[in-house]
Amino acid sequence: MLNTITGAAAGLLFWFLLARLAALPPDQIGFGYAIVALGTVVGLVGKAGFDLALLRTVPGASHAQAMRLLRLSTLLGCSLALLLTIALAGFSFLTRVVTRMATPGWILVGAIGALLVITWLQDAYFLAEGDARRSFLRNLVFSGARLLLPFPVLFLALPHVAALTWALALGLSAVAAAVLAARIPAREGRDVPRREFLTSAVRNISGSAAEFLPGLLLAPMVIALDGPEAAAYFGIAWSAASLLFFASAAMSRSALAEMVRNGDQGQTSAIRRGIHHHLWLVLPAALLGAALAPYALRLFPPAYAAQGGPVLAVLCLSTIVVAPSYFYLAWLRARERPVALVAFPLAMVLALAILAPLFEARFGLVGVALAWLIANAPFGGYAAWRLHVLARGATPRPSPTIIPTPQPE
């Protein structure tokens, strides 16, 4: 959780530096945010289910075999990211959904997506090795680079300041993670058949995107509806609210790791701990964030506080229904339920595509945030009920047969 919140806080500070100190115009902030959001979409889809496949297979594999699996998943994930970027660029040029996004912007989308695939799979490898400290160090490099690099990029008058800085910081953190990975001591273990690894990845191909894909599409939607300046105001509010979203996601991923490593025996205890953490940490923070939202963005230029403050309040309140969704999605990934993991993000994207334009036309930017809350509410309520049942120790339906892997001592 500390790792994830540190990254989210550094991201918010990054946008503050560009908006306040660098005085970057809102339209440039908006396009930069949209490029980063689209790159993150590409990265989420590109890493497919390789992260969870690494989490399942690396603990029982030899060190050499684990590194081979990491290289294989990185190569395949980056290839998927490249293909998706080309498809999105072609769709944009044909439909003009994202206006003024020239070729350099799409190159940065692909670069950010590929670099996110690399770094996220490195993080999954560290987590599978039971060493989250290395992931935290990689994230510190990424966060520090994001805060330092904007100034030389601005000094050199390079284009797409925000997106280029983001890509360069990701590249530096990937290099740092590679150095950290090389220092993991060798160990003996089994050879994991490539077919077993790829089968596990395919079963979980939709799980990675289920959490964040719908929310990441909101910034491009806002650009299409209201233009890049509105996307800047919405994006800053989303970055602030994402501290809550990422905290919930981090707790959920920790529970996922415990459920994967310990099987059915550790499921009930992991769910109970996750629920307690959410009730004691995330819920109070969401209520406090909603109360302080009118004042939270006053450090930014006045337009950001005026336009983004009400948006931030609604987004903070949406955590009440978003957090159970994230946690239940983690359980679905642990139980390998691909149908539900495909249905949820698809239903969310469709709901947002319908509700966001309708609510925006009536309430402005706040309407987009309301569309996000309302679209999450049905699944959030269902997820909360299912987690309550699971926390009582109800026996889940049998999961698909998985070849067992020995756990390290």
C-alpha atoms as one frame of an Amber mdcrd trajectory, in Angstrom:
protein
   0.000   0.000   0.000   2.873   2.357   0.829   4.417   1.598  -2.565   1.200
   2.366  -4.447   0.269   5.495  -2.488   3.805   6.867  -2.864   3.522   6.521
  -6.630   0.059   8.112  -6.707   1.157  11.028  -4.497   4.216  11.624  -6.678
   1.931  11.622  -9.714  -0.281  14.312  -8.199   2.795  16.379  -7.287   4.061
  15.944 -10.853   0.914  17.557 -12.276   1.151  20.289  -9.634   4.698  21.142
 -10.743   3.609  21.397 -14.372   0.461  23.410 -13.646   1.783  25.758 -10.948
   5.567  26.090 -11.217   5.980  25.466 -14.950   2.702  27.308 -15.687   1.888
  24.848 -18.454  -1.416  25.846 -20.141  -4.437  23.695 -19.236  -4.835  22.414
 -22.796  -1.288  21.005 -22.720  -1.950  19.481 -19.291  -5.130  17.922 -20.652
  -3.465  16.374 -23.695  -0.551  15.179 -21.603  -2.927  13.542 -19.154  -4.853
  11.913 -22.004  -1.639  10.510 -23.529  -0.589   9.059 -20.156  -4.089   7.622
 -19.622  -4.154   6.007 -23.066  -0.642   4.666 -22.530  -1.795   3.158 -19.253
  -4.733   1.516 -21.052  -2.265   0.048 -23.554  -0.057  -1.185 -20.706  -2.960
  -2.764 -18.830  -4.142  -4.694 -21.858  -0.586  -5.470 -22.977   0.475  -7.153
 -19.772  -2.627  -9.318 -20.138  -2.482 -12.087 -17.536   1.301 -12.388 -17.491
   1.620 -10.696 -14.099  -0.616 -13.235 -12.360   1.017 -16.069 -14.318   4.381
 -14.948 -12.909   2.866 -14.787  -9.431   1.654 -18.377  -9.776   4.720 -19.978
 -11.359   7.823 -18.092 -10.170   7.754 -19.210  -6.492   8.301 -22.856  -7.427
  10.613 -22.271 -10.378  14.394 -22.070 -10.421  15.952 -18.633 -10.608  17.086
 -19.141 -14.206  13.635 -20.394 -15.211  11.936 -17.472 -13.456  14.081 -14.997
 -15.391  13.257 -16.760 -18.656   9.543 -16.489 -17.868   9.969 -12.790 -17.084
  11.725 -12.182 -20.415   9.109 -14.182 -22.335   6.185 -12.332 -20.763   7.897
  -8.969 -21.341   8.452  -9.709 -25.031   4.868 -10.857 -25.571   3.404  -8.027
 -23.505   5.326  -5.323 -25.363   4.262  -6.848 -28.685   0.620  -6.688 -27.593
   1.097  -3.080 -26.474   2.530  -2.129 -29.873  -0.339  -3.771 -31.761  -2.955
  -2.122 -29.554  -1.345   1.308 -30.001  -1.456   0.930 -33.771  -5.127  -0.109
 -33.578  -6.048   2.838 -31.315  -4.186   5.310 -33.513  -5.949   4.010 -36.611
  -9.329   4.212 -34.889  -8.612   7.772 -33.741  -7.540   8.966 -37.186 -10.639
   7.429 -38.768 -13.166   8.718 -36.221 -11.384  11.839 -34.888 -12.370  10.842
 -31.355  -9.154  12.284 -29.902  -8.578  15.436 -31.912  -5.161  17.035 -32.414
  -3.387  13.827 -31.383  -0.588  13.765 -33.955   1.871  10.946 -34.636   4.368
  11.966 -31.885   1.556  11.705 -29.344   0.717   8.175 -30.432   4.395   7.226
 -30.336   4.447   8.341 -26.712   1.259   6.347 -26.027   2.986   3.218 -27.325
   6.217   3.962 -25.455   4.420   4.532 -22.151   2.338   1.388 -22.672   5.371
  -0.790 -23.413   7.371   0.640 -20.507   4.440   0.059 -18.156   4.298  -3.556
 -19.308   7.992  -3.929 -18.510   7.836  -2.291 -15.080   4.575  -3.921 -13.979
   5.911  -7.363 -14.873   9.100  -6.566 -12.966   6.931  -5.669  -9.961   4.987
  -8.928 -10.335   8.284 -10.835 -10.420   9.473  -9.124  -7.219   6.155  -9.870
  -5.520   6.361 -13.512  -6.618   9.828 -13.655  -5.070   8.293 -12.344  -1.830
  10.340  -9.132  -1.956   8.110  -6.059  -2.317  11.024  -3.885  -1.155  12.609
  -4.059  -4.617   9.334  -2.950  -6.193   9.213  -0.037  -3.761  12.749   0.999
  -4.734  11.840   0.870  -8.426   8.827   3.030  -7.723  10.984   5.526  -5.827
  13.180   5.908  -8.907  10.081   6.429 -11.052   8.616   8.979  -8.634  11.857
  10.897  -8.220  12.498  11.008 -11.956   8.989  12.342 -12.625   9.637  15.234
 -10.253  13.109  16.107 -11.563  12.913  15.556 -15.318  10.233  18.149 -16.258
  12.692  21.003 -15.838  15.382  19.784 -18.276  12.625  18.760 -20.721  11.171
  22.281 -20.506  14.635  23.833 -20.797  15.279  21.895 -24.004  11.840  22.947
 -25.326  10.926  19.358 -26.152   7.320  18.628 -27.212   4.696  16.879 -25.064
   6.435  17.789 -21.804   4.171  15.786 -19.487   4.004  12.578 -21.529   7.691
  12.639 -22.493   8.743  13.128 -18.881   6.473  10.240 -17.826   8.020   7.943
 -20.440  11.600   8.879 -19.530  10.912   8.305 -15.828   9.429   4.890 -16.575
  12.517   3.996 -18.615  14.861   4.924 -15.753  12.799   2.907 -13.272  12.864
  -0.121 -15.601  16.674   0.065 -15.715  16.795   0.318 -11.912  14.487  -2.705
 -11.580  16.686  -4.728 -13.940  19.692  -3.996 -11.722  17.712  -5.017  -8.625
  16.496  -8.217 -10.308  20.058  -9.208 -11.169  20.925  -9.184  -7.454  18.316
 -11.771  -6.471  20.265 -14.873  -5.385  20.053 -18.013  -7.503  18.047 -20.984
  -6.260  16.982 -24.415  -7.409  13.480 -25.211  -8.563  11.432 -26.898 -11.215
  11.285 -26.105 -14.909   7.944 -24.555 -15.789   6.623 -25.687 -19.187   5.959
 -22.741 -21.458   2.499 -24.137 -22.211   1.592 -24.128 -18.516   2.747 -20.524
 -18.126   0.890 -19.262 -21.199  -2.259 -21.180 -20.241  -2.259 -19.477 -16.842
  -1.767 -16.089 -18.527  -4.652 -16.686 -20.951  -6.987 -17.673 -18.120  -6.248
 -14.343 -16.433  -5.942 -12.151 -19.520  -8.850  -9.918 -18.536  -8.079  -9.616
 -14.847  -5.397  -6.964 -15.171  -7.628  -4.540 -17.031 -10.761  -5.067 -14.950
  -9.728  -2.702 -12.147  -8.529   0.419 -13.922  -9.518   0.267 -17.589 -12.963
   1.919 -17.252 -11.633   4.857 -15.213  -8.711   5.474 -17.548 -11.094   6.019
 -20.451 -12.733   8.979 -18.712 -10.045  11.525 -19.648 -10.277  10.750 -23.400
 -14.074  10.922 -23.036 -13.815  14.372 -21.452 -11.545  15.575 -24.270 -14.083
  14.356 -26.815 -16.963  16.012 -24.926 -15.465  19.270 -23.624 -11.932  19.673
 -24.971  -8.428  19.451 -23.478  -8.826  22.186 -20.843 -11.734  20.346 -19.231
  -9.672  17.148 -19.394  -6.951  18.920 -17.403  -9.381  19.935 -14.647 -10.941
  16.470 -14.537  -7.554  14.743 -14.695  -6.154  16.621 -11.700  -9.256  15.765
  -9.654  -8.946  12.142 -10.739  -5.245  12.087  -9.774  -6.144  13.288  -6.272
  -8.980  10.761  -5.894  -6.742   7.991  -7.248  -4.845   8.057  -3.943  -7.931
   6.347  -2.515  -8.476   4.075  -5.513  -4.858   2.923  -5.526  -4.857   2.333
  -1.771  -7.858   0.026  -2.168  -6.282  -1.696  -5.170  -3.032  -2.231  -3.257
  -4.855  -3.880  -0.356  -6.786  -6.016  -2.812  -3.622  -7.131  -4.618  -2.011
  -8.049  -1.298  -5.031 -10.203  -0.493  -4.809 -11.674  -4.008  -1.163 -12.619
  -3.470  -2.035 -14.312  -0.174  -4.947 -16.222  -1.717  -2.806 -17.383  -4.649
   0.083 -18.523  -2.452  -2.016 -20.172   0.281  -5.016 -21.449  -1.685  -8.437
 -21.993  -0.144  -6.929 -22.334   3.341  -5.911 -18.669   3.439  -8.891 -17.230
   1.597 -11.197 -16.426   4.518  -8.488 -14.815   6.643  -7.226 -12.760   3.684
 -10.727 -11.489   2.929 -11.421 -10.608   6.548  -8.159  -8.700   6.878  -8.817
  -6.887   3.610 -12.298  -5.852   4.747 -10.954  -4.580   8.065  -8.222  -2.585
   6.319 -10.778  -0.984   3.999 -13.153  -0.119   6.847 -10.452   1.356   9.057
  -8.333   3.124   6.406 -10.056   3.633   3.055 -13.589   4.506   4.211 -12.553
   7.276   6.651 -10.103   8.657   4.083 -12.856   8.739   1.431 -15.236  10.667
   3.708 -12.473  13.060   4.752 -11.440  13.582   1.135 -15.015  14.413   0.123
 -15.272  16.933   2.970 -11.964  18.613   2.110 -12.411  18.497  -1.680 -13.416
  22.199  -2.007 -10.063  23.163  -0.456  -7.778  20.354  -1.651  -7.054  21.772
  -5.109  -6.445  25.397  -4.062  -2.697  24.846  -4.433  -3.319  24.619  -8.168
  -4.300  27.628 -10.317  -7.812  28.908  -9.442  -9.584  27.264 -12.402  -8.505
  23.814 -11.221 -10.061  24.318  -7.793 -13.235  25.873  -9.195 -13.793  23.207
 -11.856 -12.168  20.212 -10.172 -13.221  20.632  -6.515 -16.814  19.362  -6.933
 -15.540  16.596  -9.226 -13.074  15.506  -6.543 -15.828  15.371  -3.901 -17.955
  13.021  -6.018 -14.947  10.858  -6.935 -13.960  10.511  -3.275 -17.491   9.398
  -2.387 -17.406   6.897  -5.249 -14.662   5.041  -3.361 -17.425   3.592  -1.173
 -18.624   1.511  -4.129 -15.337   1.283  -6.033 -13.368  -0.305  -3.166 -15.614
  -3.414  -2.817 -15.432  -3.814  -6.594 -11.624  -3.822  -6.580 -11.516  -6.306
  -3.707 -14.027  -8.665  -5.281 -12.152  -8.488  -8.596  -9.057  -9.654  -6.718
 -11.020 -12.676  -5.482 -12.220 -13.381  -9.032  -8.623 -13.277 -10.273  -7.499
 -15.628  -7.505 -10.309 -18.072  -8.416  -9.642 -17.603 -12.154 -13.161 -16.573
 -13.201 -12.478 -15.197 -16.708 -16.128 -14.684 -17.703 -16.829 -12.304 -14.835
 -13.511 -10.518 -15.371 -14.470  -9.850 -18.987 -18.087  -8.938 -18.251 -17.320
  -6.370 -15.551 -15.022  -3.958 -17.463 -17.137  -4.355 -20.601 -20.324  -3.464
 -18.721 -18.556  -0.532 -17.041 -17.242   0.869 -20.319 -20.683   0.581 -21.919
 -22.357   2.222 -18.906 -19.866   5.094 -18.924 -20.220   5.557 -22.690 -23.970
   5.999 -22.178 -24.086   7.878 -18.874 -21.097  10.228 -19.223 -22.442  12.212
 -22.220 -25.936  12.385 -20.716 -24.786  13.571 -17.286 -22.133  15.894 -18.729
 -24.725  17.659 -20.848 -26.797  18.326 -17.733 -24.222  18.828 -14.944 -20.927
  19.543 -16.716 -17.723  17.912 -15.421 -19.455  16.901 -12.198 -21.814  14.855
 -14.337 -18.913  12.733 -15.607 -17.949  11.985 -12.002 -21.583  11.163 -11.189
 -21.668   8.807 -14.167 -18.601   7.051 -12.729 -20.256   6.696  -9.307 -23.576
   5.454 -10.675 -21.941   3.012 -13.097 -19.958   1.494 -10.211 -22.837   1.338
  -7.740 -24.567  -1.908  -8.872 -21.401  -3.981  -9.039 -20.046  -2.367  -5.856
 -23.168  -3.339  -3.931 -23.089  -6.887  -5.261 -19.340  -7.151  -4.505 -19.863
  -5.962  -0.916 -22.539  -8.614  -0.368 -20.381 -11.396  -1.860 -17.384 -10.382
   0.251 -19.571 -10.452   3.352 -20.632 -14.009   2.478 -17.042 -15.101   1.767
 -15.752 -13.528   4.990 -18.155 -15.770   6.916 -16.280 -18.762   5.555 -18.741
 -19.897   2.879 -17.239 -22.566   0.650 -16.695 -21.215  -2.876 -17.304 -23.220
  -6.004 -14.295 -25.267  -7.076 -11.823 -23.339  -9.174 -10.411 -24.742 -12.442
  -7.772 -27.402 -12.015  -4.324 -25.872 -11.706  -1.050 -27.762 -11.715   0.238
 -27.230  -8.145   3.583 -25.564  -7.607   5.716 -26.126  -4.494   5.968 -23.120
  -2.227   9.385 -21.868  -1.088  10.297 -22.285   2.530
